[in-house]
Amino acid sequence: MRNERPERSSERAKASVALGASALARPRVRLDQPRPARRRLLPEYDPEAFGRLSERVARFLGTGRFIVYMTLVIIVWVLWNIFAPAHLRFDEYPFIFLTLMLSLQASYAAPLILLAQNRQDDRDRVNLEQDRKQNERSIADTEYLTREIAALRMGLGEVATRDWIRSEFQDLIKEMDERRLFPAESDEGDR
């Protein structure tokens, strides 16, 4: 067992030297620069363009025109494969190929419709967020205007209005008339 340990340690040393040599031979990766583009097995596509296409397809699938076209295609398919000469028929009576084509169309239509719905949900979410922010701004503006109107009302409570001045003048005139009447009566009584 003691003989095995030195062999293992020498193997580890050789491996670490080999790793060190390969680490030195490898170019250093710079972290302050973006990575170079890697080759991909799948082709690249523009997700926004694909999303717009899926919305157009989903919009078309939801129309009466699509139902009419599909109905016409199925009727022509069935009539052709029943009444055409035998050597021109491509799908005999159980219409297996027609079933396959309809299944294929449905298998592509469902994900396209879901993608279009997800994009619509994203747009709705953004619109709702914008509406919420607009409502918050409107509420803040309304509260500000309410405070300003209340401050104006309080300020107007301290301002002399035309009616208040009239009532004050009328009170003064009455008071002056009362003061004149009494001294005038006392003057007449003295004579």
WOHUVEN-V594106 format. One record per residue. N is the residue number from 1. RES is the residue in one letter. PHI is phi in degrees with one decimal (999 if undefined). BURIAL is I if it has 9 or more other C-alpha atoms within 8 Angstrom, else O. Layout:
BEGIN
n->N res->RES phi->PHI burial->BURIAL
n->N res->RES phi->PHI burial->BURIAL
END
This chain:
BEGIN
n->1 res->M phi->999 burial->O
n->2 res->R phi->-66.3 burial->O
n->3 res->N phi->-69.5 burial->O
n->4 res->E phi->-70.5 burial->O
n->5 res->R phi->-64.9 burial->O
n->6 res->P phi->-61.4 burial->O
n->7 res->E phi->-65.5 burial->O
n->8 res->R phi->-64.8 burial->O
n->9 res->S phi->-66.2 burial->O
n->10 res->S phi->-70.1 burial->O
n->11 res->E phi->-66.2 burial->O
n->12 res->R phi->-65.3 burial->O
n->13 res->A phi->-63.2 burial->O
n->14 res->K phi->-62.5 burial->O
n->15 res->A phi->-65.6 burial->O
n->16 res->S phi->-67.8 burial->O
n->17 res->V phi->-66.3 burial->O
n->18 res->A phi->-65.3 burial->O
n->19 res->L phi->-66.2 burial->O
n->20 res->G phi->-62.8 burial->O
n->21 res->A phi->-66.7 burial->O
n->22 res->S phi->-72.2 burial->O
n->23 res->A phi->-68.0 burial->O
n->24 res->L phi->-72.5 burial->O
n->25 res->A phi->-75.7 burial->O
n->26 res->R phi->-72.7 burial->O
n->27 res->P phi->-71.1 burial->O
n->28 res->R phi->-74.8 burial->O
n->29 res->V phi->-90.3 burial->O
n->30 res->R phi->-88.8 burial->O
n->31 res->L phi->-87.7 burial->O
n->32 res->D phi->-91.4 burial->O
n->33 res->Q phi->-127.0 burial->O
n->34 res->P phi->-66.9 burial->O
n->35 res->R phi->-67.7 burial->O
n->36 res->P phi->-69.8 burial->O
n->37 res->A phi->-65.6 burial->O
n->38 res->R phi->-92.8 burial->O
n->39 res->R phi->-72.4 burial->O
n->40 res->R phi->-115.3 burial->O
n->41 res->L phi->-76.6 burial->O
n->42 res->L phi->-90.0 burial->O
n->43 res->P phi->-69.9 burial->O
n->44 res->E phi->-88.7 burial->O
n->45 res->Y phi->-145.3 burial->O
n->46 res->D phi->-87.9 burial->O
n->47 res->P phi->-63.3 burial->O
n->48 res->E phi->-68.4 burial->O
n->49 res->A phi->-65.6 burial->O
n->50 res->F phi->-65.3 burial->I
n->51 res->G phi->-64.3 burial->I
n->52 res->R phi->-63.8 burial->I
n->53 res->L phi->-63.5 burial->O
n->54 res->S phi->-64.4 burial->I
n->55 res->E phi->-66.6 burial->I
n->56 res->R phi->-64.6 burial->O
n->57 res->V phi->-64.5 burial->I
n->58 res->A phi->-62.9 burial->I
n->59 res->R phi->-63.5 burial->O
n->60 res->F phi->-68.0 burial->I
n->61 res->L phi->-64.8 burial->I
n->62 res->G phi->-94.1 burial->O
n->63 res->T phi->-107.8 burial->O
n->64 res->G phi->-68.8 burial->O
n->65 res->R phi->-59.1 burial->O
n->66 res->F phi->-62.3 burial->I
n->67 res->I phi->-62.9 burial->I
n->68 res->V phi->-64.1 burial->O
n->69 res->Y phi->-61.9 burial->O
n->70 res->M phi->-63.0 burial->O
n->71 res->T phi->-62.5 burial->O
n->72 res->L phi->-64.1 burial->O
n->73 res->V phi->-61.7 burial->O
n->74 res->I phi->-66.3 burial->I
n->75 res->I phi->-63.4 burial->O
n->76 res->V phi->-63.5 burial->O
n->77 res->W phi->-58.8 burial->I
n->78 res->V phi->-65.2 burial->I
n->79 res->L phi->-63.2 burial->I
n->80 res->W phi->-60.9 burial->I
n->81 res->N phi->-78.8 burial->I
n->82 res->I phi->-100.0 burial->I
n->83 res->F phi->-101.6 burial->O
n->84 res->A phi->-72.6 burial->I
n->85 res->P phi->-58.0 burial->O
n->86 res->A phi->-58.1 burial->O
n->87 res->H phi->-75.9 burial->O
n->88 res->L phi->-99.0 burial->O
n->89 res->R phi->-74.9 burial->I
n->90 res->F phi->-113.9 burial->O
n->91 res->D phi->-149.2 burial->I
n->92 res->E phi->-70.4 burial->I
n->93 res->Y phi->-42.5 burial->O
n->94 res->P phi->-66.3 burial->O
n->95 res->F phi->51.8 burial->I
n->96 res->I phi->-65.4 burial->O
n->97 res->F phi->-66.3 burial->O
n->98 res->L phi->-62.6 burial->I
n->99 res->T phi->-61.8 burial->O
n->100 res->L phi->-62.3 burial->O
n->101 res->M phi->-65.6 burial->O
n->102 res->L phi->-66.8 burial->O
n->103 res->S phi->-66.0 burial->O
n->104 res->L phi->-64.2 burial->O
n->105 res->Q phi->-62.0 burial->O
n->106 res->A phi->-67.7 burial->O
n->107 res->S phi->-68.9 burial->O
n->108 res->Y phi->-87.6 burial->O
n->109 res->A phi->-68.5 burial->I
n->110 res->A phi->-61.4 burial->O
n->111 res->P phi->-65.5 burial->O
n->112 res->L phi->-64.8 burial->I
n->113 res->I phi->-65.9 burial->I
n->114 res->L phi->-64.5 burial->O
n->115 res->L phi->-62.9 burial->I
n->116 res->A phi->-63.7 burial->I
n->117 res->Q phi->-65.3 burial->O
n->118 res->N phi->-63.1 burial->O
n->119 res->R phi->-65.0 burial->I
n->120 res->Q phi->-65.8 burial->O
n->121 res->D phi->-61.5 burial->O
n->122 res->D phi->-63.0 burial->O
n->123 res->R phi->-64.0 burial->O
n->124 res->D phi->-62.5 burial->O
n->125 res->R phi->-63.1 burial->O
n->126 res->V phi->-65.3 burial->O
n->127 res->N phi->-63.0 burial->O
n->128 res->L phi->-64.2 burial->O
n->129 res->E phi->-64.4 burial->O
n->130 res->Q phi->-65.6 burial->O
n->131 res->D phi->-62.3 burial->O
n->132 res->R phi->-63.4 burial->O
n->133 res->K phi->-64.1 burial->O
n->134 res->Q phi->-63.6 burial->O
n->135 res->N phi->-63.9 burial->O
n->136 res->E phi->-61.9 burial->O
n->137 res->R phi->-64.6 burial->O
n->138 res->S phi->-64.0 burial->O
n->139 res->I phi->-64.4 burial->O
n->140 res->A phi->-62.8 burial->O
n->141 res->D phi->-64.0 burial->O
n->142 res->T phi->-63.3 burial->O
n->143 res->E phi->-63.7 burial->O
n->144 res->Y phi->-61.7 burial->O
n->145 res->L phi->-63.5 burial->O
n->146 res->T phi->-62.8 burial->O
n->147 res->R phi->-63.1 burial->O
n->148 res->E phi->-64.5 burial->O
n->149 res->I phi->-63.8 burial->O
n->150 res->A phi->-63.0 burial->O
n->151 res->A phi->-64.7 burial->O
n->152 res->L phi->-64.5 burial->O
n->153 res->R phi->-62.4 burial->O
n->154 res->M phi->-64.4 burial->O
n->155 res->G phi->-66.5 burial->O
n->156 res->L phi->-69.3 burial->O
n->157 res->G phi->-64.5 burial->O
n->158 res->E phi->-94.9 burial->O
n->159 res->V phi->-89.8 burial->O
n->160 res->A phi->-75.7 burial->O
n->161 res->T phi->-95.0 burial->O
n->162 res->R phi->-60.5 burial->O
n->163 res->D phi->-65.2 burial->O
n->164 res->W phi->-65.1 burial->O
n->165 res->I phi->-63.2 burial->I
n->166 res->R phi->-58.8 burial->O
n->167 res->S phi->-65.3 burial->O
n->168 res->E phi->-65.6 burial->O
n->169 res->F phi->-63.1 burial->O
n->170 res->Q phi->-62.3 burial->O
n->171 res->D phi->-63.4 burial->O
n->172 res->L phi->-64.9 burial->O
n->173 res->I phi->-63.4 burial->O
n->174 res->K phi->-60.7 burial->O
n->175 res->E phi->-63.9 burial->O
n->176 res->M phi->-67.5 burial->O
n->177 res->D phi->-63.6 burial->O
n->178 res->E phi->-64.9 burial->O
n->179 res->R phi->-67.9 burial->O
n->180 res->R phi->-72.2 burial->O
n->181 res->L phi->-66.0 burial->O
n->182 res->F phi->-66.0 burial->O
n->183 res->P phi->-65.7 burial->O
n->184 res->A phi->-68.6 burial->O
n->185 res->E phi->-65.9 burial->O
n->186 res->S phi->-68.8 burial->O
n->187 res->D phi->-69.1 burial->O
n->188 res->E phi->-68.4 burial->O
n->189 res->G phi->-67.1 burial->O
n->190 res->D phi->-77.0 burial->O
n->191 res->R phi->-78.1 burial->O
END
